[in-house]
Amino acid sequence: MTLLTGAYRLFFPAAALFAGLSIPLWLLAHAGGATLSADPYLWHQHEMLWGYLSAALVGFLFTAIPNWTGRPALSPMALLALFVLWLAGRISMFMAPDMMTSHLLTSSFLPIAAALALREILAAGNKRNIVVAAMVGAFWAAQLVFLWIDTQIGLTAGFGVSLMLMTLIGGRVTPAFSRNWLKKRDAARLPSEFGAVDKAAIVLTVVTAICWIITDTSILTGLAAALAALAQVLRLSRWRGLAVWSEPLLFAQHAAYAWLAFGLALLAAASLVDWASVGQVHHALGAGAIGTMTAIVMLRALLGHSGRPIEATRADTVLLIALHLGAVLRVCADWAADPTLFYHAGGTLWSAAMIALAVRAFPIAIAPRL
């Protein structure tokens, strides 16, 4: 079955559809409407990180690992079993988010995925990418804290690990893809090679995440976040983002990475001067960075691995813009006197874009490689 021949075929359309359907359900519950979930707030917090992002991350991992290692992709049955486990976790967390059985089921997905990824990486001697499997393990540890110990600390840890993952993966693929595209066009200037600025941005971001997890929105966290935001802006400025403006699928990667710097700046503002809320930080990193970065990575992978040109259609450009606008409206909601309109307009745009991505992805996922 074609759908089981690649992780991107199964996980990416499902992740996008899940995200697109989850937000309207949350908005309905937030507005006081009927909901099947026993604890819609806990469900929303958990599922947008460990439901949506886990699917996008595992889909990315098992699509990329064969390229990293030269080893075969997961077998169709192993891939199907992993997907069924993810789907069972989503159903159980929706129906009974506060039950121990739901917690056990949903928290079994990431360690199995991390173990499978680590097995492939070690078998190939691909030591460079062990850190990615380790980060998946850290993301799972944050989930355990959220489910079993303290929801607030676990949520902060989840966003902290996500911040590090996006800095790692986004910082690898964004300049690399831009460099290849510009080389083909004989550009005089290319994105800068990995160097001291990149190392500083990574270290400062890791330090910020650790401070945030341990000390919450303390002065120490604020100072680290301010320095990390500046370093991320400098890092991004060296990747020639404006030079790839004419290719939306490339420019979108730069725009997605910019959300990391903005999220760090908001964290500094929330910690040092109370100009922003932690909710805004969560949504800048969640709806903004995670949403837009995963969407563009999924779309590029779907096109590239299916043998299609990695070029944006007009509809692709519109859905990417809608994702960004939805995230902007949600972040700005907390600065408005009446945030209701911002909540619903932002959520509607964002979820519609994700559903559009799922509709775009599904025909590619079920079709043979061109």
C-alpha positions in Angstrom: 0.0 0.0 0.0 1.5 3.3 -1.1 0.4 5.1 2.1 2.7 2.9 4.1 5.9 3.3 2.0 7.0 6.5 3.8 6.5 8.1 7.2 5.7 11.5 5.4 2.8 9.9 3.6 1.1 8.8 6.8 2.0 11.2 9.5 2.1 14.5 7.7 -1.5 14.6 6.4 -2.8 13.2 9.7 -0.8 15.8 11.7 -2.1 18.7 9.6 -5.7 17.4 9.8 -5.5 16.9 13.5 -4.2 20.4 14.1 -6.8 21.9 11.9 -9.7 20.1 13.6 -8.4 20.5 17.1 -8.4 24.3 17.2 -12.1 24.8 16.4 -13.0 22.2 19.1 -10.8 24.2 21.6 -12.4 27.5 20.6 -15.8 26.0 21.0 -14.9 24.8 24.5 -13.2 28.1 25.4 -16.4 30.0 24.4 -18.4 27.8 26.8 -19.9 25.5 24.2 -20.5 21.7 24.5 -17.4 19.5 24.4 -16.8 15.8 24.8 -13.5 16.3 26.5 -13.6 16.1 30.3 -10.8 18.7 30.6 -10.6 20.8 27.4 -7.9 23.1 28.7 -5.5 20.3 29.7 -6.4 18.6 26.4 -5.6 21.7 24.3 -2.2 22.2 26.1 -1.1 18.6 25.8 -2.4 17.8 22.3 -0.9 20.8 20.4 2.5 19.9 21.7 2.6 16.1 22.3 -0.2 15.4 19.8 0.5 17.5 16.8 4.2 18.2 17.1 4.9 14.6 18.0 3.3 13.4 14.7 5.1 16.0 12.6 8.4 15.3 14.4 8.2 11.5 14.0 7.1 11.9 10.4 10.2 14.1 9.8 12.6 11.8 11.6 11.6 8.6 9.8 11.6 10.4 6.5 15.1 11.9 7.1 16.8 9.0 8.8 17.1 6.9 5.6 18.9 9.9 4.0 21.1 10.4 7.0 22.1 6.8 7.4 21.6 5.1 4.0 19.5 2.4 5.8 16.1 1.3 4.6 13.0 3.1 5.7 10.7 1.6 8.4 8.8 -1.4 7.2 5.1 -0.8 6.4 3.9 -2.8 9.4 6.2 -1.0 11.8 5.1 2.3 10.4 1.5 1.4 10.7 1.9 0.2 14.3 3.6 3.5 15.2 0.8 5.5 13.6 -1.9 3.5 15.3 -0.2 4.1 18.6 -0.2 7.8 17.9 -3.8 7.8 16.9 -4.9 5.8 19.9 -3.2 8.4 22.1 -5.2 11.2 20.5 -8.5 9.4 20.9 -7.8 8.5 24.6 -6.6 12.0 25.5 -9.7 13.5 23.9 -12.2 11.2 25.6 -10.5 11.0 29.0 -7.5 13.4 29.3 -7.3 13.0 33.1 -7.3 9.1 33.2 -4.2 7.1 34.0 -4.9 4.7 31.1 -4.9 7.7 28.7 -1.6 8.9 30.1 0.0 5.5 29.8 -1.1 5.1 26.2 -0.2 8.6 24.9 3.2 8.6 26.7 4.2 5.3 25.1 4.5 6.8 21.6 7.6 9.0 21.9 10.0 6.5 23.7 9.2 3.9 21.1 9.9 6.4 18.2 13.1 7.6 19.9 14.3 4.0 20.4 13.6 3.1 16.7 15.4 6.3 15.6 18.4 5.7 17.8 18.6 2.1 16.6 18.9 3.3 13.0 21.4 6.1 13.8 23.7 3.8 15.8 23.5 1.0 13.3 24.8 3.4 10.6 27.4 4.9 12.9 25.8 8.3 12.3 26.9 9.9 15.6 26.1 13.4 14.4 22.3 12.8 14.6 22.3 11.1 18.0 21.4 14.5 19.5 18.1 14.5 17.5 17.1 11.2 19.1 18.2 12.5 22.5 16.0 15.6 22.0 13.0 13.4 21.3 13.7 11.6 24.6 13.9 15.0 26.3 10.5 15.9 24.8 9.1 12.7 26.2 10.5 13.5 29.6 8.7 16.8 29.5 5.5 15.0 28.6 5.9 12.7 31.6 6.3 15.8 33.9 3.2 17.3 32.4 1.1 14.2 32.8 2.3 12.9 36.1 4.0 15.6 38.2 3.2 19.2 37.4 1.4 20.5 34.3 2.9 24.0 34.4 6.5 22.8 34.7 5.9 20.1 32.1 4.4 22.6 29.7 7.4 24.9 30.1 9.7 22.0 29.6 7.8 21.0 26.5 8.1 24.4 25.0 11.8 24.6 26.1 12.7 21.4 24.3 10.6 22.4 21.3 12.6 25.7 21.1 15.9 23.8 21.1 14.6 21.3 18.5 13.5 24.1 16.1 16.8 25.9 16.6 18.7 22.7 15.8 16.6 21.4 12.9 15.5 24.8 11.5 19.1 26.0 11.7 20.3 23.1 9.7 17.7 23.0 6.9 17.0 26.7 6.3 20.5 27.8 5.3 21.2 24.5 3.5 18.2 24.7 1.2 18.7 28.4 0.6 22.4 27.8 -0.3 21.5 25.0 -2.8 18.9 27.2 -4.4 21.2 30.2 -4.7 24.1 28.1 -6.0 21.9 26.8 -8.9 21.3 30.5 -9.8 25.0 31.4 -9.6 24.4 33.9 -6.8 27.4 36.0 -5.8 26.6 35.7 -2.1 25.5 32.6 -0.3 24.2 32.0 3.3 27.1 32.0 5.8 28.6 28.7 6.8 28.0 27.4 10.3 30.2 29.4 12.7 30.6 31.3 15.9 27.3 33.2 15.5 25.4 29.9 15.1 27.1 28.3 18.1 26.3 31.4 20.2 22.7 31.3 19.2 22.4 27.6 20.0 24.1 27.9 23.4 22.1 31.0 24.4 18.9 29.3 23.4 19.7 26.2 25.3 20.6 28.3 28.4 17.4 30.2 28.1 15.3 27.0 27.9 17.1 25.6 31.0 16.6 28.8 32.9 12.9 29.0 31.9 12.3 25.4 33.0 14.1 25.8 36.4 13.4 29.4 37.4 10.2 30.2 35.3 10.0 33.9 34.2 12.8 35.1 36.4 15.2 37.9 35.8 17.8 35.3 34.8 15.4 33.8 32.2 14.7 37.3 30.9 18.3 38.3 30.4 19.2 35.0 28.8 16.1 35.2 26.5 17.0 38.8 25.5 20.6 37.7 24.5 19.3 34.6 22.7 16.7 36.7 20.7 19.5 39.0 19.5 21.7 36.0 18.6 18.9 34.4 16.7 18.2 37.6 14.8 21.9 37.8 13.9 22.0 34.2 12.9 18.9 34.5 10.7 20.3 37.7 9.0 23.3 35.7 7.7 21.2 33.2 5.7 20.2 35.6 2.8 16.5 35.3 3.4 15.6 38.2 1.1 17.6 36.7 -1.7 15.1 33.7 -1.8 12.0 36.0 -1.7 10.9 34.8 -5.1 10.6 31.1 -3.9 7.8 31.0 -1.3 8.8 27.6 0.0 12.2 28.9 0.8 11.3 32.3 2.2 8.7 30.6 4.4 11.5 28.8 6.2 13.2 32.0 7.1 9.9 33.5 8.2 9.2 30.5 10.4 12.6 30.7 12.0 12.0 34.4 12.8 9.2 33.3 15.2 11.9 31.8 17.4 13.6 35.2 17.9 10.2 36.8 18.4 9.1 34.2 20.9 12.4 34.7 22.8 11.9 38.4 22.8 8.4 38.0 24.2 9.9 35.7 26.9 12.3 38.5 27.8 9.5 41.0 27.9 7.4 38.8 30.1 10.3 38.1 32.5 11.9 41.5 32.8 9.2 44.2 32.3 5.8 42.5 32.2 5.1 43.8 28.6 4.0 40.3 27.5 2.3 37.3 29.0 3.5 33.7 29.1 0.5 32.8 27.0 1.8 35.0 24.3 5.2 33.3 24.5 3.5 29.9 24.2 1.5 31.0 21.2 4.5 32.7 19.5 6.4 29.4 19.8 3.4 27.2 19.3 1.1 28.6 16.6 4.0 30.7 15.2 7.3 28.8 15.2 6.0 25.2 15.6 3.0 25.7 13.3 4.8 27.5 10.4 8.1 25.5 10.6 6.4 22.1 10.7 4.0 23.1 7.9 6.8 24.2 5.5 9.0 21.2 6.4 6.0 18.8 5.8 5.1 20.5 2.5 8.7 20.4 1.2 9.1 16.8 2.2 5.9 15.7 0.6 6.8 17.3 -2.7 10.4 16.3 -2.7 10.0 12.7 -1.6 7.1 12.1 -4.0 9.2 13.2 -7.0 7.4 16.5 -7.5 9.0 19.9 -8.0 9.6 21.7 -4.7 7.8 24.8 -5.8 4.9 26.6 -4.2 1.5 26.9 -5.9 -0.5 30.1 -5.3 -2.7 28.1 -2.8 0.5 27.0 -0.9 1.5 30.7 -0.6 -2.0 31.6 0.7 -2.1 28.8 3.3 1.4 29.8 4.6 0.4 33.4 4.9 -2.8 32.4 6.7 -0.8 30.4 9.2 1.4 33.4 10.0 -1.6 35.8 10.2 -3.4 33.4 12.5 -0.4 33.2 14.8 0.0 37.0 14.8 -3.7 37.6 15.7 -3.5 35.0 18.5 -0.4 36.6 20.0 -1.8 40.1 19.7 -5.0 39.0 21.4 -3.6 39.4 24.9 -2.8 43.1 24.2 -6.4 43.8 23.1 -9.1 45.2 25.4 -11.5 42.5 24.1 -9.4 39.5 22.9 -12.4 37.4 21.7 -12.4 38.5 18.1 -8.6 38.0 17.9 -8.9 34.5 19.4 -11.5 33.4 16.9 -10.1 35.1 13.8 -6.6 33.9 14.6 -7.8 30.4 15.3 -10.0 30.2 12.3 -7.2 31.3 9.9 -4.7 29.0 11.5 -6.9 25.9 11.5 -8.2 26.6 8.0 -4.6 26.7 6.8 -3.8 23.4 8.4 -6.9 21.8 6.9 -5.8 23.2 3.5 -2.4 21.6 4.1 -4.0 18.3 4.9 -6.1 18.5 1.7 -3.0 19.4 -0.3 -1.0 16.5 1.3 -3.4 13.6 1.1 -3.5 13.1 -2.7 0.3 13.2 -2.7 0.4 10.7 0.1 -1.7 8.1 -1.6 -0.1 8.5 -5.1 3.0 6.6 -6.3 6.2 8.5 -6.5 6.4 10.3 -9.8 
